[in-house]
Amino acid sequence: MPGGSGETVNVSSGGVLFAADRRLEIGETIEYTIAFPARPGAPESTDLHCLGKVLRYEGAIANTERDVKVYIMAATIERHEFVRS
């Protein structure tokens, strides 16, 4: 499966709403990482590595800053692991 990039819009205990550079199929299994900044004074940051499925497609919007289209989708968090970097 090809990789891509995206940005988290909202996250909860059961899922994530995100904007991505390509549209994914509903039901598609995805592996993704949510990067959290390091706490002030902490030597490392923590990332949340997840496995889930695409639940729904909300639509596409233009990102005028980058002159691209982004796709808004929601996915489950079926498995997760915190990873320090």
PDB file with one MODEL, atoms N, CA, C and O in Angstrom:
MODEL        1
ATOM      1  N   MET A   1       0.848  -1.174   0.000  1.00  0.00           N
ATOM      2  CA  MET A   1       0.000   0.000   0.000  1.00  0.00           C
ATOM      3  C   MET A   1       0.894   1.237   0.000  1.00  0.00           C
ATOM      4  O   MET A   1       1.841   1.320   0.781  1.00  0.00           O
ATOM      5  N   PRO A   2       0.598   2.189  -0.866  1.00  0.00           N
ATOM      6  CA  PRO A   2       1.409   3.403  -0.880  1.00  0.00           C
ATOM      7  C   PRO A   2       1.187   4.256   0.351  1.00  0.00           C
ATOM      8  O   PRO A   2       0.105   4.244   0.937  1.00  0.00           O
ATOM      9  N   GLY A   3       2.201   4.988   0.740  1.00  0.00           N
ATOM     10  CA  GLY A   3       2.108   5.876   1.891  1.00  0.00           C
ATOM     11  C   GLY A   3       1.475   7.200   1.518  1.00  0.00           C
ATOM     12  O   GLY A   3       1.187   7.467   0.352  1.00  0.00           O
ATOM     13  N   GLY A   4       1.271   7.998   2.501  1.00  0.00           N
ATOM     14  CA  GLY A   4       0.701   9.314   2.281  1.00  0.00           C
ATOM     15  C   GLY A   4       0.955  10.172   3.495  1.00  0.00           C
ATOM     16  O   GLY A   4       1.600   9.747   4.454  1.00  0.00           O
ATOM     17  N   SER A   5       0.445  11.377   3.443  1.00  0.00           N
ATOM     18  CA  SER A   5       0.582  12.244   4.593  1.00  0.00           C
ATOM     19  C   SER A   5      -0.764  12.862   4.915  1.00  0.00           C
ATOM     20  O   SER A   5      -1.654  12.945   4.069  1.00  0.00           O
ATOM     21  N   GLY A   6      -0.886  13.289   6.149  1.00  0.00           N
ATOM     22  CA  GLY A   6      -2.140  13.882   6.579  1.00  0.00           C
ATOM     23  C   GLY A   6      -1.953  14.673   7.849  1.00  0.00           C
ATOM     24  O   GLY A   6      -0.849  14.801   8.378  1.00  0.00           O
ATOM     25  N   GLU A   7      -3.062  15.199   8.323  1.00  0.00           N
ATOM     26  CA  GLU A   7      -3.045  16.014   9.528  1.00  0.00           C
ATOM     27  C   GLU A   7      -4.265  15.650  10.370  1.00  0.00           C
ATOM     28  O   GLU A   7      -5.378  15.559   9.853  1.00  0.00           O
ATOM     29  N   THR A   8      -4.053  15.446  11.649  1.00  0.00           N
ATOM     30  CA  THR A   8      -5.141  15.119  12.564  1.00  0.00           C
ATOM     31  C   THR A   8      -6.026  16.337  12.768  1.00  0.00           C
ATOM     32  O   THR A   8      -5.542  17.441  13.017  1.00  0.00           O
ATOM     33  N   VAL A   9      -7.337  16.116  12.657  1.00  0.00           N
ATOM     34  CA  VAL A   9      -8.307  17.178  12.915  1.00  0.00           C
ATOM     35  C   VAL A   9      -8.853  17.030  14.327  1.00  0.00           C
ATOM     36  O   VAL A   9      -8.986  18.011  15.059  1.00  0.00           O
ATOM     37  N   ASN A  10      -9.169  15.786  14.704  1.00  0.00           N
ATOM     38  CA  ASN A  10      -9.760  15.498  16.005  1.00  0.00           C
ATOM     39  C   ASN A  10      -9.462  14.046  16.338  1.00  0.00           C
ATOM     40  O   ASN A  10      -9.454  13.196  15.448  1.00  0.00           O
ATOM     41  N   VAL A  11      -9.217  13.750  17.617  1.00  0.00           N
ATOM     42  CA  VAL A  11      -8.960  12.368  18.025  1.00  0.00           C
ATOM     43  C   VAL A  11      -9.728  12.074  19.305  1.00  0.00           C
ATOM     44  O   VAL A  11      -9.853  12.928  20.183  1.00  0.00           O
ATOM     45  N   SER A  12     -10.242  10.848  19.396  1.00  0.00           N
ATOM     46  CA  SER A  12     -10.933  10.397  20.602  1.00  0.00           C
ATOM     47  C   SER A  12     -10.408   9.011  20.946  1.00  0.00           C
ATOM     48  O   SER A  12      -9.499   8.507  20.285  1.00  0.00           O
ATOM     49  N   SER A  13     -10.974   8.395  21.973  1.00  0.00           N
ATOM     50  CA  SER A  13     -10.498   7.070  22.377  1.00  0.00           C
ATOM     51  C   SER A  13     -10.799   6.004  21.328  1.00  0.00           C
ATOM     52  O   SER A  13     -10.140   4.965  21.306  1.00  0.00           O
ATOM     53  N   GLY A  14     -11.762   6.234  20.478  1.00  0.00           N
ATOM     54  CA  GLY A  14     -12.139   5.212  19.502  1.00  0.00           C
ATOM     55  C   GLY A  14     -11.786   5.508  18.066  1.00  0.00           C
ATOM     56  O   GLY A  14     -11.910   4.632  17.210  1.00  0.00           O
ATOM     57  N   GLY A  15     -11.344   6.733  17.773  1.00  0.00           N
ATOM     58  CA  GLY A  15     -11.068   7.031  16.378  1.00  0.00           C
ATOM     59  C   GLY A  15     -10.432   8.390  16.161  1.00  0.00           C
ATOM     60  O   GLY A  15     -10.140   9.134  17.097  1.00  0.00           O
ATOM     61  N   VAL A  16     -10.232   8.679  14.888  1.00  0.00           N
ATOM     62  CA  VAL A  16      -9.568   9.908  14.497  1.00  0.00           C
ATOM     63  C   VAL A  16     -10.237  10.485  13.252  1.00  0.00           C
ATOM     64  O   VAL A  16     -10.622   9.749  12.343  1.00  0.00           O
ATOM     65  N   LEU A  17     -10.368  11.797  13.221  1.00  0.00           N
ATOM     66  CA  LEU A  17     -10.805  12.516  12.033  1.00  0.00           C
ATOM     67  C   LEU A  17      -9.550  13.174  11.487  1.00  0.00           C
ATOM     68  O   LEU A  17      -8.821  13.834  12.228  1.00  0.00           O
ATOM     69  N   PHE A  18      -9.293  13.001  10.196  1.00  0.00           N
ATOM     70  CA  PHE A  18      -8.044  13.506   9.643  1.00  0.00           C
ATOM     71  C   PHE A  18      -8.221  14.015   8.217  1.00  0.00           C
ATOM     72  O   PHE A  18      -9.169  13.658   7.517  1.00  0.00           O
ATOM     73  N   ALA A  19      -7.285  14.853   7.815  1.00  0.00           N
ATOM     74  CA  ALA A  19      -7.220  15.367   6.452  1.00  0.00           C
ATOM     75  C   ALA A  19      -6.005  14.727   5.795  1.00  0.00           C
ATOM     76  O   ALA A  19      -4.910  14.760   6.356  1.00  0.00           O
ATOM     77  N   ALA A  20      -6.186  14.145   4.613  1.00  0.00           N
ATOM     78  CA  ALA A  20      -5.094  13.441   3.946  1.00  0.00           C
ATOM     79  C   ALA A  20      -4.905  13.942   2.518  1.00  0.00           C
ATOM     80  O   ALA A  20      -5.781  14.587   1.940  1.00  0.00           O
ATOM     81  N   ASP A  21      -3.737  13.625   1.971  1.00  0.00           N
ATOM     82  CA  ASP A  21      -3.423  14.066   0.618  1.00  0.00           C
ATOM     83  C   ASP A  21      -4.030  13.184  -0.467  1.00  0.00           C
ATOM     84  O   ASP A  21      -3.928  13.503  -1.652  1.00  0.00           O
ATOM     85  N   ARG A  22      -4.658  12.082  -0.078  1.00  0.00           N
ATOM     86  CA  ARG A  22      -5.368  11.237  -1.050  1.00  0.00           C
ATOM     87  C   ARG A  22      -6.566  10.594  -0.383  1.00  0.00           C
ATOM     88  O   ARG A  22      -6.593  10.411   0.834  1.00  0.00           O
ATOM     89  N   ARG A  23      -7.557  10.252  -1.191  1.00  0.00           N
ATOM     90  CA  ARG A  23      -8.771   9.642  -0.652  1.00  0.00           C
ATOM     91  C   ARG A  23      -8.551   8.146  -0.458  1.00  0.00           C
ATOM     92  O   ARG A  23      -8.024   7.461  -1.335  1.00  0.00           O
ATOM     93  N   LEU A  24      -8.969   7.650   0.715  1.00  0.00           N
ATOM     94  CA  LEU A  24      -8.874   6.230   1.022  1.00  0.00           C
ATOM     95  C   LEU A  24     -10.263   5.611   0.914  1.00  0.00           C
ATOM     96  O   LEU A  24     -11.272   6.303   1.055  1.00  0.00           O
ATOM     97  N   GLU A  25     -10.309   4.320   0.668  1.00  0.00           N
ATOM     98  CA  GLU A  25     -11.579   3.616   0.525  1.00  0.00           C
ATOM     99  C   GLU A  25     -12.177   3.292   1.892  1.00  0.00           C
ATOM    100  O   GLU A  25     -11.451   2.938   2.821  1.00  0.00           O
ATOM    101  N   ILE A  26     -13.484   3.412   2.015  1.00  0.00           N
ATOM    102  CA  ILE A  26     -14.176   3.020   3.246  1.00  0.00           C
ATOM    103  C   ILE A  26     -13.944   1.526   3.471  1.00  0.00           C
ATOM    104  O   ILE A  26     -14.094   0.719   2.554  1.00  0.00           O
ATOM    105  N   GLY A  27     -13.581   1.174   4.688  1.00  0.00           N
ATOM    106  CA  GLY A  27     -13.274  -0.212   5.031  1.00  0.00           C
ATOM    107  C   GLY A  27     -11.807  -0.573   4.877  1.00  0.00           C
ATOM    108  O   GLY A  27     -11.381  -1.634   5.332  1.00  0.00           O
ATOM    109  N   GLU A  28     -11.024   0.299   4.238  1.00  0.00           N
ATOM    110  CA  GLU A  28      -9.605   0.044   4.037  1.00  0.00           C
ATOM    111  C   GLU A  28      -8.868   0.061   5.373  1.00  0.00           C
ATOM    112  O   GLU A  28      -9.097   0.940   6.204  1.00  0.00           O
ATOM    113  N   THR A  29      -7.989  -0.906   5.574  1.00  0.00           N
ATOM    114  CA  THR A  29      -7.151  -0.939   6.771  1.00  0.00           C
ATOM    115  C   THR A  29      -6.016   0.057   6.587  1.00  0.00           C
ATOM    116  O   THR A  29      -5.361   0.092   5.546  1.00  0.00           O
ATOM    117  N   ILE A  30      -5.797   0.868   7.623  1.00  0.00           N
ATOM    118  CA  ILE A  30      -4.709   1.843   7.544  1.00  0.00           C
ATOM    119  C   ILE A  30      -3.848   1.765   8.802  1.00  0.00           C
ATOM    120  O   ILE A  30      -4.313   1.403   9.883  1.00  0.00           O
ATOM    121  N   GLU A  31      -2.603   2.111   8.623  1.00  0.00           N
ATOM    122  CA  GLU A  31      -1.649   2.199   9.713  1.00  0.00           C
ATOM    123  C   GLU A  31      -1.202   3.658   9.730  1.00  0.00           C
ATOM    124  O   GLU A  31      -0.788   4.191   8.701  1.00  0.00           O
ATOM    125  N   TYR A  32      -1.281   4.297  10.878  1.00  0.00           N
ATOM    126  CA  TYR A  32      -0.945   5.714  10.935  1.00  0.00           C
ATOM    127  C   TYR A  32      -0.313   6.072  12.270  1.00  0.00           C
ATOM    128  O   TYR A  32      -0.453   5.351  13.258  1.00  0.00           O
ATOM    129  N   THR A  33       0.380   7.195  12.276  1.00  0.00           N
ATOM    130  CA  THR A  33       1.054   7.676  13.478  1.00  0.00           C
ATOM    131  C   THR A  33       0.620   9.099  13.754  1.00  0.00           C
ATOM    132  O   THR A  33       0.625   9.949  12.863  1.00  0.00           O
ATOM    133  N   ILE A  34       0.244   9.350  15.001  1.00  0.00           N
ATOM    134  CA  ILE A  34      -0.078  10.702  15.451  1.00  0.00           C
ATOM    135  C   ILE A  34       1.114  11.163  16.286  1.00  0.00           C
ATOM    136  O   ILE A  34       1.437  10.571  17.315  1.00  0.00           O
ATOM    137  N   ALA A  35       1.758  12.229  15.822  1.00  0.00           N
ATOM    138  CA  ALA A  35       2.954  12.741  16.499  1.00  0.00           C
ATOM    139  C   ALA A  35       2.556  13.799  17.519  1.00  0.00           C
ATOM    140  O   ALA A  35       1.841  14.745  17.189  1.00  0.00           O
ATOM    141  N   PHE A  36       3.009  13.644  18.737  1.00  0.00           N
ATOM    142  CA  PHE A  36       2.782  14.617  19.805  1.00  0.00           C
ATOM    143  C   PHE A  36       4.097  15.325  20.088  1.00  0.00           C
ATOM    144  O   PHE A  36       5.145  14.681  20.118  1.00  0.00           O
ATOM    145  N   PRO A  37       4.066  16.630  20.295  1.00  0.00           N
ATOM    146  CA  PRO A  37       5.315  17.331  20.619  1.00  0.00           C
ATOM    147  C   PRO A  37       5.815  16.925  22.008  1.00  0.00           C
ATOM    148  O   PRO A  37       5.047  16.489  22.865  1.00  0.00           O
ATOM    149  N   ALA A  38       7.098  17.079  22.197  1.00  0.00           N
ATOM    150  CA  ALA A  38       7.684  16.777  23.509  1.00  0.00           C
ATOM    151  C   ALA A  38       7.165  17.774  24.539  1.00  0.00           C
ATOM    152  O   ALA A  38       6.978  18.952  24.234  1.00  0.00           O
ATOM    153  N   ARG A  39       6.937  17.298  25.751  1.00  0.00           N
ATOM    154  CA  ARG A  39       6.560  18.194  26.846  1.00  0.00           C
ATOM    155  C   ARG A  39       7.728  19.110  27.157  1.00  0.00           C
ATOM    156  O   ARG A  39       8.879  18.722  26.962  1.00  0.00           O
ATOM    157  N   PRO A  40       7.462  20.301  27.628  1.00  0.00           N
ATOM    158  CA  PRO A  40       8.576  21.195  27.995  1.00  0.00           C
ATOM    159  C   PRO A  40       9.508  20.510  28.998  1.00  0.00           C
ATOM    160  O   PRO A  40       9.062  20.007  30.029  1.00  0.00           O
ATOM    161  N   GLY A  41      10.777  20.498  28.690  1.00  0.00           N
ATOM    162  CA  GLY A  41      11.770  19.881  29.565  1.00  0.00           C
ATOM    163  C   GLY A  41      11.966  18.397  29.339  1.00  0.00           C
ATOM    164  O   GLY A  41      12.907  17.816  29.880  1.00  0.00           O
ATOM    165  N   ALA A  42      11.101  17.762  28.551  1.00  0.00           N
ATOM    166  CA  ALA A  42      11.238  16.327  28.292  1.00  0.00           C
ATOM    167  C   ALA A  42      12.276  16.094  27.201  1.00  0.00           C
ATOM    168  O   ALA A  42      12.346  16.860  26.240  1.00  0.00           O
ATOM    169  N   PRO A  43      13.077  15.050  27.340  1.00  0.00           N
ATOM    170  CA  PRO A  43      14.132  14.806  26.360  1.00  0.00           C
ATOM    171  C   PRO A  43      13.625  14.204  25.041  1.00  0.00           C
ATOM    172  O   PRO A  43      14.335  14.241  24.036  1.00  0.00           O
ATOM    173  N   GLU A  44      12.422  13.658  25.037  1.00  0.00           N
ATOM    174  CA  GLU A  44      11.925  13.005  23.825  1.00  0.00           C
ATOM    175  C   GLU A  44      10.426  13.241  23.661  1.00  0.00           C
ATOM    176  O   GLU A  44       9.723  13.577  24.614  1.00  0.00           O
ATOM    177  N   SER A  45       9.957  13.056  22.430  1.00  0.00           N
ATOM    178  CA  SER A  45       8.533  13.186  22.147  1.00  0.00           C
ATOM    179  C   SER A  45       7.892  11.792  22.157  1.00  0.00           C
ATOM    180  O   SER A  45       8.595  10.782  22.184  1.00  0.00           O
ATOM    181  N   THR A  46       6.590  11.745  22.135  1.00  0.00           N
ATOM    182  CA  THR A  46       5.855  10.486  22.101  1.00  0.00           C
ATOM    183  C   THR A  46       4.937  10.492  20.896  1.00  0.00           C
ATOM    184  O   THR A  46       4.234  11.471  20.646  1.00  0.00           O
ATOM    185  N   ASP A  47       4.943   9.395  20.148  1.00  0.00           N
ATOM    186  CA  ASP A  47       4.054   9.218  19.014  1.00  0.00           C
ATOM    187  C   ASP A  47       3.067   8.111  19.337  1.00  0.00           C
ATOM    188  O   ASP A  47       3.375   7.192  20.096  1.00  0.00           O
ATOM    189  N   LEU A  48       1.874   8.204  18.756  1.00  0.00           N
ATOM    190  CA  LEU A  48       0.853   7.166  18.911  1.00  0.00           C
ATOM    191  C   LEU A  48       0.741   6.450  17.580  1.00  0.00           C
ATOM    192  O   LEU A  48       0.239   7.010  16.605  1.00  0.00           O
ATOM    193  N   HIS A  49       1.211   5.203  17.539  1.00  0.00           N
ATOM    194  CA  HIS A  49       1.169   4.395  16.325  1.00  0.00           C
ATOM    195  C   HIS A  49      -0.114   3.573  16.364  1.00  0.00           C
ATOM    196  O   HIS A  49      -0.363   2.863  17.339  1.00  0.00           O
ATOM    197  N   CYS A  50      -0.938   3.660  15.308  1.00  0.00           N
ATOM    198  CA  CYS A  50      -2.269   3.048  15.311  1.00  0.00           C
ATOM    199  C   CYS A  50      -2.513   2.176  14.089  1.00  0.00           C
ATOM    200  O   CYS A  50      -1.897   2.351  13.037  1.00  0.00           O
ATOM    201  N   LEU A  51      -3.426   1.237  14.260  1.00  0.00           N
ATOM    202  CA  LEU A  51      -3.952   0.424  13.175  1.00  0.00           C
ATOM    203  C   LEU A  51      -5.464   0.553  13.252  1.00  0.00           C
ATOM    204  O   LEU A  51      -6.046   0.397  14.326  1.00  0.00           O
ATOM    205  N   GLY A  52      -6.099   0.834  12.135  1.00  0.00           N
ATOM    206  CA  GLY A  52      -7.550   0.997  12.131  1.00  0.00           C
ATOM    207  C   GLY A  52      -8.129   0.817  10.748  1.00  0.00           C
ATOM    208  O   GLY A  52      -7.446   0.376   9.823  1.00  0.00           O
ATOM    209  N   LYS A  53      -9.409   1.166  10.615  1.00  0.00           N
ATOM    210  CA  LYS A  53     -10.109   1.074   9.333  1.00  0.00           C
ATOM    211  C   LYS A  53     -10.791   2.401   9.044  1.00  0.00           C
ATOM    212  O   LYS A  53     -11.271   3.080   9.951  1.00  0.00           O
ATOM    213  N   VAL A  54     -10.826   2.756   7.774  1.00  0.00           N
ATOM    214  CA  VAL A  54     -11.507   3.975   7.359  1.00  0.00           C
ATOM    215  C   VAL A  54     -13.006   3.770   7.519  1.00  0.00           C
ATOM    216  O   VAL A  54     -13.572   2.820   6.978  1.00  0.00           O
ATOM    217  N   LEU A  55     -13.650   4.668   8.268  1.00  0.00           N
ATOM    218  CA  LEU A  55     -15.085   4.572   8.540  1.00  0.00           C
ATOM    219  C   LEU A  55     -15.936   5.362   7.566  1.00  0.00           C
ATOM    220  O   LEU A  55     -16.965   4.880   7.093  1.00  0.00           O
ATOM    221  N   ARG A  56     -15.504   6.575   7.269  1.00  0.00           N
ATOM    222  CA  ARG A  56     -16.321   7.420   6.398  1.00  0.00           C
ATOM    223  C   ARG A  56     -15.469   8.477   5.723  1.00  0.00           C
ATOM    224  O   ARG A  56     -14.366   8.811   6.157  1.00  0.00           O
ATOM    225  N   TYR A  57     -16.030   8.981   4.649  1.00  0.00           N
ATOM    226  CA  TYR A  57     -15.419  10.050   3.871  1.00  0.00           C
ATOM    227  C   TYR A  57     -16.310  11.265   4.019  1.00  0.00           C
ATOM    228  O   TYR A  57     -17.498  11.204   3.700  1.00  0.00           O
ATOM    229  N   GLU A  58     -15.755  12.370   4.498  1.00  0.00           N
ATOM    230  CA  GLU A  58     -16.525  13.589   4.753  1.00  0.00           C
ATOM    231  C   GLU A  58     -16.568  14.518   3.546  1.00  0.00           C
ATOM    232  O   GLU A  58     -17.512  15.294   3.401  1.00  0.00           O
ATOM    233  N   GLY A  59     -15.573  14.453   2.687  1.00  0.00           N
ATOM    234  CA  GLY A  59     -15.513  15.333   1.526  1.00  0.00           C
ATOM    235  C   GLY A  59     -14.109  15.853   1.304  1.00  0.00           C
ATOM    236  O   GLY A  59     -13.175  15.521   2.034  1.00  0.00           O
ATOM    237  N   ALA A  60     -13.986  16.684   0.268  1.00  0.00           N
ATOM    238  CA  ALA A  60     -12.683  17.255  -0.076  1.00  0.00           C
ATOM    239  C   ALA A  60     -12.778  18.767   0.025  1.00  0.00           C
ATOM    240  O   ALA A  60     -13.817  19.365  -0.253  1.00  0.00           O
ATOM    241  N   ILE A  61     -11.667  19.369   0.429  1.00  0.00           N
ATOM    242  CA  ILE A  61     -11.598  20.831   0.493  1.00  0.00           C
ATOM    243  C   ILE A  61     -10.270  21.278  -0.112  1.00  0.00           C
ATOM    244  O   ILE A  61      -9.303  20.518  -0.153  1.00  0.00           O
ATOM    245  N   ALA A  62     -10.243  22.503  -0.571  1.00  0.00           N
ATOM    246  CA  ALA A  62      -9.007  23.058  -1.129  1.00  0.00           C
ATOM    247  C   ALA A  62      -8.175  23.638  -0.002  1.00  0.00           C
ATOM    248  O   ALA A  62      -8.688  24.369   0.845  1.00  0.00           O
ATOM    249  N   ASN A  63      -6.904  23.316   0.008  1.00  0.00           N
ATOM    250  CA  ASN A  63      -5.948  23.925   0.930  1.00  0.00           C
ATOM    251  C   ASN A  63      -5.235  25.006   0.132  1.00  0.00           C
ATOM    252  O   ASN A  63      -4.281  24.729  -0.594  1.00  0.00           O
ATOM    253  N   THR A  64      -5.706  26.238   0.274  1.00  0.00           N
ATOM    254  CA  THR A  64      -5.163  27.328  -0.533  1.00  0.00           C
ATOM    255  C   THR A  64      -3.728  27.687  -0.160  1.00  0.00           C
ATOM    256  O   THR A  64      -2.995  28.225  -0.990  1.00  0.00           O
ATOM    257  N   GLU A  65      -3.314  27.400   1.075  1.00  0.00           N
ATOM    258  CA  GLU A  65      -1.922  27.655   1.478  1.00  0.00           C
ATOM    259  C   GLU A  65      -0.950  26.828   0.654  1.00  0.00           C
ATOM    260  O   GLU A  65       0.111  27.308   0.254  1.00  0.00           O
ATOM    261  N   ARG A  66      -1.322  25.584   0.405  1.00  0.00           N
ATOM    262  CA  ARG A  66      -0.429  24.666  -0.305  1.00  0.00           C
ATOM    263  C   ARG A  66      -0.877  24.410  -1.741  1.00  0.00           C
ATOM    264  O   ARG A  66      -0.206  23.687  -2.478  1.00  0.00           O
ATOM    265  N   ASP A  67      -2.007  24.995  -2.146  1.00  0.00           N
ATOM    266  CA  ASP A  67      -2.548  24.834  -3.497  1.00  0.00           C
ATOM    267  C   ASP A  67      -2.799  23.358  -3.833  1.00  0.00           C
ATOM    268  O   ASP A  67      -2.455  22.885  -4.916  1.00  0.00           O
ATOM    269  N   VAL A  68      -3.407  22.645  -2.878  1.00  0.00           N
ATOM    270  CA  VAL A  68      -3.749  21.230  -3.075  1.00  0.00           C
ATOM    271  C   VAL A  68      -5.145  20.962  -2.533  1.00  0.00           C
ATOM    272  O   VAL A  68      -5.722  21.783  -1.821  1.00  0.00           O
ATOM    273  N   LYS A  69      -5.672  19.802  -2.882  1.00  0.00           N
ATOM    274  CA  LYS A  69      -6.945  19.347  -2.347  1.00  0.00           C
ATOM    275  C   LYS A  69      -6.653  18.362  -1.219  1.00  0.00           C
ATOM    276  O   LYS A  69      -5.763  17.522  -1.354  1.00  0.00           O
ATOM    277  N   VAL A  70      -7.388  18.450  -0.103  1.00  0.00           N
ATOM    278  CA  VAL A  70      -7.237  17.479   0.985  1.00  0.00           C
ATOM    279  C   VAL A  70      -8.576  16.777   1.200  1.00  0.00           C
ATOM    280  O   VAL A  70      -9.640  17.356   0.983  1.00  0.00           O
ATOM    281  N   TYR A  71      -8.501  15.551   1.619  1.00  0.00           N
ATOM    282  CA  TYR A  71      -9.667  14.698   1.810  1.00  0.00           C
ATOM    283  C   TYR A  71      -9.883  14.477   3.299  1.00  0.00           C
ATOM    284  O   TYR A  71      -8.961  14.074   4.008  1.00  0.00           O
ATOM    285  N   ILE A  72     -11.088  14.737   3.776  1.00  0.00           N
ATOM    286  CA  ILE A  72     -11.416  14.592   5.196  1.00  0.00           C
ATOM    287  C   ILE A  72     -12.069  13.228   5.400  1.00  0.00           C
ATOM    288  O   ILE A  72     -13.073  12.908   4.764  1.00  0.00           O
ATOM    289  N   MET A  73     -11.487  12.427   6.298  1.00  0.00           N
ATOM    290  CA  MET A  73     -11.968  11.071   6.557  1.00  0.00           C
ATOM    291  C   MET A  73     -11.902  10.751   8.042  1.00  0.00           C
ATOM    292  O   MET A  73     -11.211  11.425   8.806  1.00  0.00           O
ATOM    293  N   ALA A  74     -12.625   9.725   8.436  1.00  0.00           N
ATOM    294  CA  ALA A  74     -12.588   9.236   9.815  1.00  0.00           C
ATOM    295  C   ALA A  74     -12.154   7.776   9.803  1.00  0.00           C
ATOM    296  O   ALA A  74     -12.494   7.019   8.894  1.00  0.00           O
ATOM    297  N   ALA A  75     -11.394   7.394  10.831  1.00  0.00           N
ATOM    298  CA  ALA A  75     -10.924   6.015  10.955  1.00  0.00           C
ATOM    299  C   ALA A  75     -10.989   5.575  12.410  1.00  0.00           C
ATOM    300  O   ALA A  75     -10.954   6.393  13.328  1.00  0.00           O
ATOM    301  N   THR A  76     -11.084   4.271  12.596  1.00  0.00           N
ATOM    302  CA  THR A  76     -11.077   3.696  13.941  1.00  0.00           C
ATOM    303  C   THR A  76      -9.647   3.604  14.464  1.00  0.00           C
ATOM    304  O   THR A  76      -8.677   3.699  13.711  1.00  0.00           O
ATOM    305  N   ILE A  77      -9.551   3.419  15.764  1.00  0.00           N
ATOM    306  CA  ILE A  77      -8.279   3.036  16.393  1.00  0.00           C
ATOM    307  C   ILE A  77      -8.538   1.652  16.981  1.00  0.00           C
ATOM    308  O   ILE A  77      -9.094   1.527  18.072  1.00  0.00           O
ATOM    309  N   GLU A  78      -8.131   0.616  16.251  1.00  0.00           N
ATOM    310  CA  GLU A  78      -8.373  -0.757  16.705  1.00  0.00           C
ATOM    311  C   GLU A  78      -7.230  -1.280  17.554  1.00  0.00           C
ATOM    312  O   GLU A  78      -7.444  -2.048  18.492  1.00  0.00           O
ATOM    313  N   ARG A  79      -6.016  -0.864  17.224  1.00  0.00           N
ATOM    314  CA  ARG A  79      -4.841  -1.193  18.029  1.00  0.00           C
ATOM    315  C   ARG A  79      -3.970   0.040  18.081  1.00  0.00           C
ATOM    316  O   ARG A  79      -3.930   0.825  17.134  1.00  0.00           O
ATOM    317  N   HIS A  80      -3.277   0.210  19.184  1.00  0.00           N
ATOM    318  CA  HIS A  80      -2.378   1.361  19.294  1.00  0.00           C
ATOM    319  C   HIS A  80      -1.192   1.042  20.192  1.00  0.00           C
ATOM    320  O   HIS A  80      -1.230   0.132  21.020  1.00  0.00           O
ATOM    321  N   GLU A  81      -0.148   1.820  19.996  1.00  0.00           N
ATOM    322  CA  GLU A  81       1.065   1.665  20.796  1.00  0.00           C
ATOM    323  C   GLU A  81       1.733   3.033  20.890  1.00  0.00           C
ATOM    324  O   GLU A  81       1.882   3.726  19.884  1.00  0.00           O
ATOM    325  N   PHE A  82       2.131   3.417  22.089  1.00  0.00           N
ATOM    326  CA  PHE A  82       2.879   4.656  22.280  1.00  0.00           C
ATOM    327  C   PHE A  82       4.352   4.358  22.029  1.00  0.00           C
ATOM    328  O   PHE A  82       4.895   3.377  22.536  1.00  0.00           O
ATOM    329  N   VAL A  83       4.989   5.217  21.241  1.00  0.00           N
ATOM    330  CA  VAL A  83       6.381   5.035  20.862  1.00  0.00           C
ATOM    331  C   VAL A  83       7.137   6.316  21.185  1.00  0.00           C
ATOM    332  O   VAL A  83       6.764   7.393  20.720  1.00  0.00           O
ATOM    333  N   ARG A  84       8.189   6.205  21.974  1.00  0.00           N
ATOM    334  CA  ARG A  84       9.011   7.373  22.300  1.00  0.00           C
ATOM    335  C   ARG A  84      10.091   7.518  21.238  1.00  0.00           C
ATOM    336  O   ARG A  84      10.686   6.542  20.781  1.00  0.00           O
ATOM    337  N   SER A  85      10.323   8.778  20.861  1.00  0.00           N
ATOM    338  CA  SER A  85      11.350   9.007  19.824  1.00  0.00           C
ATOM    339  C   SER A  85      12.390  10.000  20.285  1.00  0.00           C
ATOM    340  O   SER A  85      13.322  10.308  19.542  1.00  0.00           O
TER     341      SER A  85
ENDMDL
END
